[in-house]
Amino acid sequence: MLTMYGIKNCDTIRKARKYLEAQGVAFQFHDYRADGVDAALVQKFIATLGWEALLNTRGTTWRKLSDEQRNAVNNAESALALMVEQPATIKRPLLCGADGSMLLGFSESTYTPFIQEKP
């Protein structure tokens, strides 16, 4: 089964969820705010995707950080600490397959082949 990670009130999450539901794809939704996020989970994401790809530098939460806080995020360890402390800084949606494969962001053109590969 697929797991989608994100924040339920995110517009992109809504689009991705709607798309998966329309395709009849079973998935679980993990809300970072409601369900929490821990360092081990974020470390797994970073190991697969890289911290630069995973860090959402275009969102409101990132923009609200001080220059000092933003400048301090310069490696995987500092990015991990920020993402655990402020999960909204994790780019979303993050779709994970049971096989460990991951897809970051949403577009129908990338979701279609990803979900077709999954049993």
C-alpha positions in Angstrom: 0.0 0.0 0.0 1.1 3.5 -0.7 1.5 6.1 2.0 1.2 9.8 1.3 2.9 12.2 3.7 2.0 15.8 4.1 -0.4 18.3 5.8 -4.1 17.9 5.1 -4.9 21.5 4.5 -2.2 21.8 1.7 -3.7 22.5 -1.7 -1.3 20.2 -3.5 -2.1 17.4 -1.0 -5.8 17.9 -1.8 -5.1 17.6 -5.6 -2.9 14.5 -5.1 -5.4 12.8 -2.8 -8.2 13.5 -5.3 -6.2 12.1 -8.1 -5.3 8.9 -6.3 -9.0 8.5 -5.2 -10.2 9.0 -8.8 -7.7 6.3 -10.0 -9.0 3.9 -7.4 -5.6 3.7 -5.7 -5.6 2.6 -2.0 -3.3 4.7 0.2 -2.8 5.8 3.7 -2.4 9.5 4.6 0.1 10.5 7.2 -0.5 14.1 8.4 2.7 15.5 9.8 0.8 17.7 12.2 -1.8 15.2 13.4 0.3 12.0 13.3 3.7 13.5 14.0 7.1 13.1 12.4 10.3 11.8 14.0 13.9 12.0 13.1 14.1 8.4 12.0 11.4 8.9 9.4 12.9 12.2 8.1 16.3 10.6 8.0 14.9 7.8 5.8 13.4 10.5 3.4 16.8 12.3 3.3 18.7 9.1 2.6 16.5 8.4 -0.4 15.8 11.9 -1.8 18.5 14.2 -0.3 17.9 17.0 2.1 18.0 19.7 -0.6 15.1 18.2 -2.5 13.1 17.5 0.6 13.4 21.0 2.1 10.5 23.2 1.1 12.2 26.6 0.7 9.2 28.1 -1.2 6.6 27.8 1.6 5.3 30.2 4.1 7.0 28.4 7.0 10.4 28.8 5.5 9.8 32.4 4.6 8.8 33.1 8.2 12.1 31.9 9.6 14.7 34.4 10.4 17.7 34.9 8.1 19.8 33.3 10.8 17.6 30.2 11.0 17.6 29.8 7.2 21.3 30.3 6.9 21.9 27.7 9.6 20.4 25.0 7.3 23.4 24.1 5.3 23.7 20.3 5.6 21.6 17.1 6.2 21.9 17.3 9.9 20.7 20.9 10.3 17.9 20.3 7.7 16.8 17.2 9.6 16.6 19.1 12.9 14.5 21.9 11.2 12.2 19.4 9.5 11.5 17.5 12.7 10.9 20.8 14.6 8.8 22.4 11.8 7.3 19.6 9.6 5.7 22.2 7.2 9.3 22.7 5.9 9.1 19.2 4.3 8.2 19.4 0.7 4.9 17.7 0.0 3.3 15.5 -1.0 5.7 12.7 -0.5 4.3 9.4 -1.8 6.0 6.2 -0.6 5.6 2.7 -1.9 5.8 -0.4 0.3 9.1 -1.2 -1.6 10.7 2.0 -0.3 10.3 4.0 -3.5 9.5 7.6 -3.1 8.0 10.4 -5.2 8.2 14.0 -4.1 5.7 16.6 -5.3 2.6 16.1 -7.4 1.9 16.0 -11.1 -0.3 13.5 -12.9 2.5 12.8 -15.4 4.7 11.5 -12.6 2.0 9.9 -10.5 0.6 7.8 -13.3 3.7 5.7 -14.0 4.6 5.5 -10.2 1.2 4.1 -9.2 1.1 1.8 -12.2 4.3 0.1 -11.1 2.8 -0.7 -7.7 0.9 -3.9 -7.1 
